[in-house]
Structure formats: C-alpha cells, structure tokens
Amino acid sequence: MPERRFVYTPAMVGLTALVLLVPLAGMLLLLRQPRFDVRWEHHPAHFWLVLITAALSAVLAYTTGAAALRRGDARVLFVSLAFLSAAGFLGLHALATPKVLLDTPNAGFTLATPVGVALASVFAFLSSLTVSGVRWGRILRIGLLVLIGLWAAASVLRLPPLHGTSVPEVADGILAGLAVPAVLLYGVAAGRYLRTWWTRPSLMVLSMISAFVLLGEAMVALVFARNWALSWWEWHVLLLAAFVLVVTGVRIQWYEERFADLYQEDTVAGRRELSVLFADLQGFTTFSENHDPAEVTAMLNTYFEVVVPPVVRRHGGDVDRIIGDALMVTFNKRGDQPDHARRVAAAGLALQEAASAVRAEHANWPQFRVGINSGVASVSLLGTEGGRTHTVIGDTVNVASRIEGKAPGGGVAIGPATKALLPQARTESLGLLSLKGKAEPVEVYHLLDLA
C-alpha cells in the first residue's frame, strides 16, 4: 500500500490538538456532572477491550523492536520498549477481570495498567532524546520481560505490597504518584516529537505525538475515574485509541522502512567506519546463456542457501542487497562491531568454503569471487515510497566493488585498509591494480587465512 502524502498546515496542527483535547473535556464534564457518569459493569467487554489493546501494543513492540535492532536506531528501540511495557502490563490487567483467572480481585493485576503505562512514559521520554547505539537493546528488553514476569508472579502469589484483594481505581496516593510524572514525561516527549515533525513532517511522527498525548490523558482519566463508570471506561478507550492510531499510521506507510520517519539523524544520514563485502559468480553470464532459466535459478538458490547463513548468522553481516548473482554485505553498519575487519574477512573465507562444498557436486557451476574493503562510508536512507532502502554509499563501497572484480575465482581479495586492520592475516599480493574511478593504483591482496 503506497504511503499517502498529506499537506501539513498550522490549521491542521490546531485541529489535531483540539481533537486530542476532547477526551479531557469529556472527563471534566463527567466530574462536574456525576449524573452523566453512568455505571456499566460488564466483565467480558472489559476483558476483550483490554486484551485487544494489549495485543495491538504487542504487535507494535515486535515490529518496532525488529526495525530498531536491524537499523541500530535507539529512538525506535525506546518506542518499542514503551509499547512492550504497555502490552505486558495491560495483558496482566486483562486478567484482573473477575472470573477470568482468579475468583477475587487482585491488587497486582489491577495496578498493572497504571504501572505499565507509567513505565512506558519513561521509554517514550527517552525515545525523544538523542542516544547512540543499541548494543544494550536486547538486554534491556529481556530485563523488561523479566520485570513483567516477576510482577505477574508477585500478583498471583499475593506478595506484599500486592497482597490486597482490591484496589479502588480513584485518586489515591499510588495512582496519583504514578500519574503526575507519567503525564509530564508524555507531555515532554510529545513536545520534542512535535519539533521533529515541524522540521520533517510525516504521518508516522504525527501518529506518535497523538499516541503520547492520548496515553497521558489516559493516566489523568485513570486517576479521577469511578470504577466501572463511564469515566472509568474512558481511559480504557483512550489506551485503545492511542495504539490504533499508531497501527493505522504503520499500515498507511509503505512497507519498506516503515519506521524510517522516526529514525534519528545519525541513522538516516550518518558516517560509519565499516567493512563491505561484494561477491558475484565468475562466468555467470556464460552459464546463463547456456542453461535453461530454471536451472540458473536453481543454481543461484542453492548457492545462496549455503553461503548467506555463515556470512550473516555466524559472522554478523547485514545483507544490503542481492541482485542476480551479486551479493553485497556490510559489517558495523549499526556501529556495534568494532572488530568488523576480522568479521568480514572470516565471512569471506567462510563464504568460499561453503560455495566450494556446493561446487564439488556441480563442477560446471561458476565460482564466487569475493572482494572486501574497509573505511568510512555514509549510512543513508535513499529513495521514496515504493523504493526506500537503507544502505551505505561512498568511496569505500565503490572500491570494494572494484576489488571484487579483480579477485581470483574461488578466492577472497582485500584492499590495503582491510589488510592494515588484520596484521596477523596471511596474504599474498595481487599487485598494484588500477581501479576504475581511482586516480592512483591500489594494491590488492589475496587473503589466504586469518592466522
């Protein structure tokens, strides 16, 4: 589904702000006119409303988390943790519905929503800051899941201070103590995202701003609402609306790099010290001309099924693209692999080892050439909807491609920058090679092993 373009105007911003303030106006009306705050106690409706909200938040947590770790973007990672916190604790709150899991009310399950939404506000605020790297991302996510699990266990076992049988959801000290800082954090996060939106208008950023505002309003409603009254149902609906807004924004975005509008500047256009590996099949054109397309396809699939896993899984490379018989892989694209030169060299050798095993059974198949280079490159988001890609560009990449063209069949060639980072590697010179686009010849080396 292509991304739709919207015209952003001050009037649109004002209208959006007005719409977002309607829930607070409704809450104020219910508080001033209690006769309108009618009571409706319907346990199945509560259970499914909260569970659906938790499920939406969990889906967003998974998709944003995958994007964050793939691109090394801390902002999207914190957004993912905010969704995960809300999803986990909302799921526990759904279990607080009488007769679902327990026969009597449970303090831990009842308090799960304000705790989860308040914790999410911390991550929302952190997402509005500029933080580098995501090396700690998986650890933090595991820690959050452990916390949710411990809360669930303490609730079921009724451990102090979660040993009560009921918790009135009114403006008591616990809820107010959670709500005040949470509302402030959501407000600051929304304000900072608004500055980003003003310089880079996008539907995704606007969806996040609206979601943070609604989550803050839900905390306000949660403090003042009367149990099972209309005001109590309002904060449940506000939570659902917040996540529906973001899901809608995600669905409207083009599927390639859905969360690119949330990326930090360094992710969109940063510089990295990295290594690049190029590989293609020597004699592929001749092989294609002499064989049926189905055979060519089978050959490529067989090769890629065995050569890609050792490069990606064993040595941590990121496949930038596969075009026909050509493969481009980057190392340290996220800035989390200081040993990228050794990784790329080991990956190149592993690729050739895996390809040799395949070729031993198919002697007439072409063999891979591998070229490697290291240096500084620009990490960039290129293109627009229907053609966006997160890639690396620069002289380092171009030279790697040229070195690959000079590599011997079945061998790995590396440039001088990579060799300098691998002082223990055993190599032999392939001589000074004139590479297209380079004013001076570059000495290229045949990598034999890492020693």
N, C-alpha and C positions, 0 to 999 in steps of 0.2 A: 504494500500500500504506500503510495508516494506521500511524502511529507507535504502538508498544506502550508502555504505561506499566508501570513496574516499581516495586516497593516497595523502597526502599533502607534497609537497616538496618546497624548495626555488624557483625552476624554475616555479612552479605553481603560487606562490605568485607574482613573477616577471611578468609572463604573464598576470595575472589578473590586476596588476597595469597598465601594458601597454595598455590593452584593455580599462580600465577606463579613460585613458588619451586621447584616440582617439577623444571624443567629443570636448575637449578643443582645440586639434589640428585643428579640423574641423572649430571651431569658429574662431580661429586665421586666417585660410585661407580665410574665408569669409570676415573678416575685412580688410585683406590686399588686397584682390581681390574682390572689391564690385560687379564686373560684374557677379560673381558666386552667389551672394546673391539675387537670383531672387525673385520677388514678386508674391505671390499667395494668394489672398483674397477669402477664401471660408468659409462662416459663418457656414453652417451645419457641416462641418468637424471639425471646431474649437469647436463647441458646444459639439459634441459627444465625441471628444478626451478628453476634459477637464472633462466632466461628467463621462466618464468611469474611468478616473484616480481617480476622487473623490470617485466613488463607490468602487473601489479596496481599497483605503485608508480607507474608512469607514468600510469595512469588516474586514480589519486588526485591526482597532481600536477596534472593538467589540470583536474579538477573543482574542486579547492580553489583553484587559481590563478584560474579564471574567477570563482568566488564572491568571492574576495578583491578582485580588481580592480573587480568590479561594485559591491561594497559599501564599498570603501575600507578594509578591515579588515587591519591589519598582522599580527595574530596568525595569521589564516588564510593570509596570504601566506607567512609564515615556515614554516608547516606544509607549504604547497605546495612550497617550496624544499627542505625536508627530504626530501619524497617524490621530488622531481626528482633530487636528488643521489644518493639511493639507487638510483633507477631507472637513471640513466645509467651509473653505475659498475658496478652489477650486470649490466647488459647487456654491458659490456666483459668482466666476469669470466666470463660465459657463453661468450664467445669464447675464453677461456683453455683450455676443454676441448680436449684433444688431438684433432687431425684435423678440427676444425670449421672454423677459419680458417687456422691455422698448423700445421705438422707437428711443431714442437717447442714445449715450454713457453715462456711469455713472462712475464718479471718484471712488466711493467706491467699486463698483463691479470690476472695472479694477485693482485697487490696492490690491484687496483681495488676489491674489496669492502671491505676494512678502511678504505681511504681514503674511499670513498663513504659508508659508514655513520658513520665518524668525522666527516666534514664535515656529515652530516645531524644529528649530535648538536648541533652549533653552532646550526643553524637551529631545532632542537627547543627548545634553551635560550632562544634569542631569542624564540620564539613564546610563552614563558611570561611574558615581560616586557610592560609596557605601552608601546607605541610608537605614535606618532600618524602618520597619513598613509601613503600607498603611492605617492607620486609616483616614488620610486626603484624601484618594484617591477619594472617591465619591464626596466630597465637591469640590475638585479641578476640577473634570470632569464637575460637574454642573456649576462651575464658567466659565469654558472654553466655554461651550454651551451657557451660557448667553451672554458672550462676542461676540460670533459669531452672536447671535440673535440681539444684540444691533448694531453691525456693519451693519447687513442687514437692520435694521430699519433706521439707520442714512443714509445709501446709498439711500434707496428708497425715504426718505423724503428730501434728498439733504441737510442735515445739515452740517454746517461748521465743519471741513475743507473739507468735502466730497461733496461740492456743485458744483464743476466744471462739465462740460459736457464731458470733455475728458481729458485723461492723457496720453501723449506720453510715450510709453514704451522704453525710451532711458536712457542714463547715466545721469540722473538729480540727484539733491541732495537727493530726497526722496528715490529713489531706491538704490543709492549708499550707503546711510546711513543705509539701511536695509541689503544690500548685504554683506558689509565688515564684520560686526560682525557675520552674519549668516555663511559665508564661514569659518571663523575662528572656530566657535563653531562646525560645522560639521567636520572640519578637526581634531580638538582635540578629538571629540567623536570617529571618525574612528580610530585614533591612539590608543586610550585607548582600543577600542574593538579589535584592532589588537593584543595587548598584551594578552588579554584574549584568543583570537584564538590561539596564539602561544603556550599557556600552555594547552588549551583544544580545539584542532582543531575540528571544526564542520561546516557543511554546513550552518546551521542557522546563526551562528555568521558571517561567511563569507558573507552571503547574506545581513546582516545588515550593514557590513562595506561598501560593494559595494553600497548599497542604500544611505548611508550618503554621500559618495563621489559623486554620481550622483546628489543628491539634492544640494550639494554645487556647483557643476558645473552648475546646472540649474540656480542658483542665479547669477552666473557670466554671463551666456548667457543672462539672463533676462535684465541685466544692459546694455549690449552693443548691443543687437539685435535691428533691424529696424522693425517697426510694419508691420505685415503680410509678412515679407520677410522670406527667408529660415532660417536665423539665429533666427528669432522670433519663427518659428515652432520648432526649435531645442530644446528650453528649455521646450516646452510642451511635446515633445517626451522623454526628459530626465526624467521628472517627472513620466511619464507613465512607463518608463523602471525601475525606482527605485522601484516602488510598484509591478510591475510584477516580479521583482527579488525576493522580499520577499515572495510574494504569491507562487511562484514556490518552494522556499525553504520550506514553510509550507506544501505544497502538498506532497513533497518528504518525509518529516518527517513522522514517524509512528504516528498514530492519538492519541496515549496515550502520554500525556505530551508533546505536540508538541513544546512548547517553553522552555523545560527544559534546553536546551543548553544556554539559556540566563539568567537562574536563577542565583541569587547571591549565593556566597558560603554558606551563612547562611541558605538559602532556601534549598540548596542541602544537606547540612550536618551540621545542627545547633543543638543547645540544647534549650529546652523549659521547663519551669515549666508549667505543664498541668494536665488535668484530663482525664481519659479514662473510658468509659462505655462499658461493654460487656453484651449482653443479648442473651439467647437462650431459646428454649422451652423444659421444663422438660417433659420427656416421649415422645419426638418426634420420636425416633426410633421405639418404640412400636406402636405408632399411624400410622407410615408409613407402618409398616408390616401388619397392619390390615385393611388398606384402599387402595382404588384404587389410583394410582399416580395422576390422575386428581383431585381427592378430596383433596389430600395432597397439590397440587399446589394451588388450590382454597383457602384452609385454610391459606397457607403462604401469598398469595397475599392479602387476606382480613386483616390479622393481620398487615402486613407491610404498607398497605394503611392508617391505622389509627394510628399506633404507631410511624412511622417515622416523619410525619409532626410536631407533638408537640415537638419532640426532636430537629429537625433541624430548623424549622421556628420560633417557639416560644422561644426556649432557645439557638439557635445559634450553635448547634453542627454540626460537619462535619462527615458525614458517611464515614468511612475509607473503610469498606467492608461489604458485605452481602454474607455469604456462607451458603447455605441451610437455616437452621433455625437460624443461628447465625448472630448477628449484632454487629459491633464494631464502636463506635462513639468517636471522640476526641473533646476536648474543649481547646481553647487557642493555637491551633496548629500554628496560624499565629502570636501569641504574642499580640493579641489585646483584650483579655478577662481576665483582672486581677481578676474578680470575677468568674473564671472558676469552682471553687469548688461548689459554690452555684448554678451555672447554671447546672452542671452535676447532682447534687442531685435533683434539681427541675425537670430536664428532666427524671431522673429515675422514680420518682413518677408519673409524667405525663404519661410516657410510660405504667406503670402498670394500671393507671386509664383508659386509652384508651383501653388497652387489656382486662380489666375486663368487659367493656361495650360490647365488642365483645363476650367474653366467656359467658356472661349472656344469649345469644341467642344460644350458642353452648356448652352446658355443658360438652360434651365429648371431646372437644378440649383440647390439652395440654396448660399449662400456662407458662408465661415467668418467668425466673429467671434473676435478674439484679445484676451485680457486678460492683463496682466503686472503683477506686484508683486514687490518686494524687501524683505527684512527678515530678522529672526531667526525660525527655526522649530525645532521639535523633530523630530529624526530618530528614528523609533521602529519597533520590531518589534511589530506588532499581531496578535492572534488566536492560535489554537492549531492543532493538526494539522488539515489539510484546509482551512485558511483563513488561514494565516500570510502576512503581507505586510510588506515593509519600505518604509515610507512617511514622509511628513512631515506634521505637523499643527501647527496654531496659527493665530493671527490673520492672519499674512502670507498663508497659504494661503487662508483664507476671503475676505480682501479681494480677492485675485487672481481668485477665482471670481466675486465680485460685479462687479468691473470688467469682466470678460469679458461679462457680461450687459448692460452699458451700451455696449459697443464698437459702432461702426458696422459694418454688413455689409461685408466685404472689407477692413476696417481693423484697426489694432492700437492698443489703448488701454493706457496705462501709468499707474501710480499715482505719487504725489509722491516716494516713496522711490526708485523706479527713475529718475525724471527727475533727481533730485539727483545720482545716480551717473553721469549722462550729460550733462554740462554742454554738450557740443557738439551734442547732438541737436536736430533741428528738429521742433518740436511746435506744436500749437495746442490751446488749452484747450477741453475739452468742458463746462466749468463745474463748479460745486460739485454733486456728486451725493450724495444721501442713500443710503447703502448699508445694507442690512438687517444689523442687529447692531452698527452703529457709532453711537455717541452723537452725534458731530459729522460734518458733511458732509465729504467727501473730494474734493479737486479732481483730476479725471481729465484726462489729456491724450491727444490723438490723435497718435501717433508717425508722422511723415512720412518722415524718413530720419535716419541717424546722423551725417551731415555730416562 
